[in-house]
Amino acid sequence: MKKYQVVGIGNAIVDVITQADESFLEMMGIEKGIMQLVERERGEILYAAMKDRVQAPGGSVANTLAGLGNLGLKTAFIGRVHDDTLGRFYAQGMAEDGTDFVNPPVPGGELPTSRSMIFVSKDGERSMNTYLGISSELGPQDVSDAVAGDTDYLFLEGYLYDKPKGKEAFERAAKLCQKTGGRAGIALSDPFCVDRHRDDFRRLVKDLDYVIGNEHEWSSLYQTDLEAALAQAVQDAGLVVCTRSGDEVILARGSDRAVVPVRRVVPVDATGAGDQFAAGFIYGMATGQGLEQAGRMGCVAAAEVISHYGARPETDLKALFRAQGLL
């Protein structure tokens, strides 16, 4: 028995969420529907422009861990926050969600805790503007053998590749996990992230045990249409998962393939949909389910999180799985 069932490594980011209309996005020069990295000054301007903002512990992998905690798995998060108000808020919030935040807040230094200003449009689309702050300093020194080497599953986020030290932390964690018989996987995170690190990600697809991406990310990775991209990915990777924004989810491992239908709903807030899909899917894999069952669990978890504001589940996901006949 490993100490943890799932360990995640990623950016520890406080999500700051507000509603915004199209005219506001245009006025502020915010590109709708994507994640943009911003510098400190730009982040302060956007933060000051937010009205009725709601704050919550966030970051892609951390949101997935919150979903896995909701499902009762033993989880830990490798991340980096400053010993400031937002950093202490973040560490406490992760603990309250049942995830071990294994690295204590860092005192001293100049970089504050990371934050993402998320503007939610009326159609539920989210436009994220992220100031990485101290997360940009996450490095191999933050990865403990006793954590990354003592888990059944490791989950990584592609955003870490935007900084060299993050890349080193990421690769160290994956090697420690796999060396002790664990399975390491990644979320490709964003088409622009794939564009920036295509060669590294193509190598990772071959080295890791599972890879989750949406249709745009897979097409970007192989620079071809989706079917051709997935055909290549299946040859390269252990397990390939492709989500398609309300269309069927495709899961493939060798000759084993599953296509899972998605019940279309109008999102209240699309923030965290991919993160919670990953939570349901990883839960399915960690509990021995087949591809179709794991994919269906992912879809149920994603549908729950887009039904309300915020990137983490607010209801009992196991109860939802039972209602769908998945448990």
N, C-alpha and C positions, 0 to 999 in steps of 0.2 A: 504493500500500500504506500503510495506517495503521499507526502504531506498535503499537496494541493491537487485538485482535479484540473483546474485551469489557472495559468498565470498569464497576465497580459503585460506587455511593455509598450509604452507610448507617451504621448504628450499629455501632461497633467494640466488641463485647461479649465478655468472657470467659465462656463457659458453664461453670457449676459444676453437675455432675450427680450425683444420688444416687437410690437407690430409696426409695420410701415407700408405706406402705399407706394405705387409706382412713381409718383411725382417726387416723393422724398428720396427714393433710391437714385433717380436721375439727378436730382439737385446735389446729392452728396457724392455722385460719381461712383456708386456702388453697382457692380455687375451682378445681375440677378441670378440666383440659383447655383452659384459656385462658392468655393472656399478660396479667399485671397489672403496671402500673408501681408501684413502691414507693419510698418515701423512704429516705434513708440509714440511719436508725435501724432501720426495719423490715428493710432488707436485711441489716444486721449481725446481727440476731436470727435471721433465717432461715439465714444463712451458718453461724452458730455451732451451729445445730441439725442441720446436715447431717453424716451419718456416712459414712465410706468414699467421700468425694467425689472425683470425677474432673474435672479442669479441661482445657479446650480452647478455642482461639480460636473465637469464634462470631459471632453476628449473622446475620440472615437472608440478606442479600446476600453477605456474606463467605463464608457456607457455600456459596452458589451458585457463587461464584468458585472455591472449592476444588474443586468438582465439575468445573468447566470446565477448571481446571488439570490435573486428573486425565485429562481428555480431550485434553490437549495444546494448548489454545488459549493465546495470550498475553494475560494479564489484568493489571489493576491495580485497586486499591481506594482510594477516597477516604474516609478515616475519621479519627477523632481519638481518641488515647489519651494518658494522662498519662505522664510519664517516671518511672514507679514500677515495682515488680516485675511487676505484672500487665500494665502497658503494654508493657514490654520483652518479656515473654513473648508477648504478642499479636503485636507487630511481627515478632519472630523466627519465630513459627509461621506467619504468612502468607507470609513469604519462603521458608520451608522447603517450603510447599505450592506454590510456584512463582508466587505473585502478588506484583507490585510493591506494597509498602505505601508510597505516594508521600509521605505526610506524616509526618515524624519525630515521635517522642514529644515532648509539650510539657512543658518544664520549668516549675517554679513553679506558682502558682495553688493553689486549695484543693480542687478537685474531683478525685477519684481516677478511675482507669480504670473504665469501666462493667463491670458483671457481672450475669449472669442466673442465679438459683438455680432449677434445673430438677429437679422431683420426678417421678420416673417410677413410675407405678403398675404393678401386676402385669399389667394388660391392655395395657401399652405406652403408655398415654396419658400425655402430659406436661403438667405444670402449671408455667408459667414465671412467675417473679417477678423483674422486671427493675428494677435501679437504674441509671439512665442515666448518672449521674456526668458526666464530661467530654464524653461524646457529645452531651449536651444543648447544648453550645456549638459544635457543628459549624455552620459558616456559609459564606457565599459566599467569604470570604477563603481557605477551604480548598480551593476548586475552581480548579485550574490550567487555563488555556487549552490548555496543551501536553498535558494528560491527557484532559480531557473533550472537547476538540476534535480529538482524534487517535485516535478509535476507531470501529470499524464498528458496535458495539452498546453502548448504555448501559443499565444495569439499576438501577432505583431501588426503594426499599422505602417503603411507605406510612407506616410508623412515623415517618419523618422529619417528617411533618406535625404531630406533637405539639408541636414547638417552632418558633416563627416563623423563627429563623435557619436551622433545618434546611430549612424550606420554601423559603427564599430560595436556599440552596445547591443544593437539588434542581432548582429551576426554572432557575437559571443553568447547571447542568450539562446539562440537557436542551436548552436553546437552543444551547449551544456544540456539542453533538453533532450536532443536526439541521442547524445552519448549515453544517457541513462534509460533509453528505451521510450522516451516520450515522443509525441508528434508535434511538430512545429508548423505553423501556417501563418498566412499573411492576408490582410485586406489590401487591395491595390490602392484604395483610398480616393483617387480622383484622377480623371483623365489627364489633367495638367501635370499631376505628380508623376504619372506614367511617362508622359512626354519628357520630363526632366531626367528620368532615371531608367530609360528603356533598357539599356544594355544590362544594368544591374538586375532589373526585375526579370528579364528573360533568364538570367542565370539562376535567380532565386526560385523561379517556377520549377526548375529542374532539381533544385536542392531541397525544397521544402515538401512537406507531406500533404498539404492542402492549400489551395489558393481561392479566395473569394473576390469577385469583381463584378461590376455591372457591364452591360453590353458596350458602353462607350470605352470603358477601360480595357476590355479585352481587345476590341478593335484597334485601339491606340497601341496596345502592347505589340501586336503583330503587324500593324499597319496594313490591314486588309479588312474585308467584310466579316461579319460576326461568325457565320458558319465556318469559314476558312480559318478564322482565328481560333475558334474552339477546337476544331479538328487538330490544329497544331498543338494547342495547349494540352489536349488529352494525351498526345504522344510525349510531351515534355514532363507533365506533372503527375503526382500521385492521385490527387483528387481535385477536380475543377468544378467551381460553382459560378454560375452566371445569373445575376438578377437583372430584370428588364422593366423596371419602372411601371409596375401594374400588369405586365404580361407574364406569361409562364416563366418559371424559374427552371433553368437547365442545370442538372448535376451529372457529372460523368467521372467514372474511374475505370480506366481500361475499356473493356467492352460493355461494362455495366453503365446504363444511362437511365435517368429518370427525368420526366418533365412534369412539373408540379403547377397546376393552375392557381391563379391568384384571384381572390374575390376583390373586385374593384370597389374602392370607397373614396369619397371625396375627403382629402386630408384636411384636418384642422391645422396641423403643423408637421411638415415632413421631416423635421429635425430628428435624427436618430433612427430613421427607418432601416438603413443598412446596418447600423450597429446592432439593432435588436433582431434583425434577420440573422445576423451572425450568432447572437446569443442562442436563439432557438435551434439553429443548425448545429452549433458546437455541442449544445446540450444533447441533441439527438445522437451525435457521434460518440460522445463521452458515455452515454448510457446504452450503447450497443445497437442503436437503431439502423435500419437500412437507409439508402440514399433518399428514397421517396419520403419516408417518414420524417427524416431529419429536415428535408426541405419543407415539408408541410409545417413542421414546428417553427421553422424560421419565418414562414409567411404569417402564421398566427401571431407571433411576437411582433413582427413589423406592423401588422394591422392594428394591434393594440396601441403602439406608441404614436402612430399618426392620428389617433382619435382624440388627442389632447395636446396641450402645449408642453414642451419639454422633451428631452431625449431619453428618458428612462421610464420603465413601466410603472403604472400606478395601480394596476390590479394584479391578482394572483395568476401568473402565467400557467401554472400547473392546472388550475381550475379551468382555464380556457382550453388547454390541451385535452383535458378530460371531456369537456363539452363537445369537442370535435372528434372524440373517439381515438385520440392519439396516445392515451395512457390507459 
